[in-house]
Amino acid sequence: MLKVTLKKSAIGYDKRQKATVKALGLGKIGSCAVHFESDCIKGMIRKVGHLVEVETLSDPVEVKQ
């Protein structure tokens, strides 16, 4: 599991990078999202790596809705 946190605003960057941040489930600076580790998610993180911070979570996280 990967915890992705938005650390820098996407303002001033390419619209594709803004769309990638939104697709990761991030909105405001400081917002977090938890994703399963997959090739697709890793590619998205690589594209906006300069805007986000990534943590690897060892325990599975339950998402309450």
CORJOGI-V63988 format. One line per field, one symbol per residue. psi: psi as a letter, one per 30 degrees, with the letter a starting at -180 (. if undefined). burial: # if it has 16 or more other ideal C-beta (glycine too) atoms within 10 Angstrom, else .. A space follows every 10 residues. Layout:
psi->???
burial->???
//
This chain:
psi->kkjkkjfkkg kflkfeeeee eeffgkdlkf klkklkjlee eeeeeeehff flkkkkkekk kkjk.
burial->.#.#.#...# ......##.# #..#.#.... ..#.#..... #..##.##.. ##........ .....
//
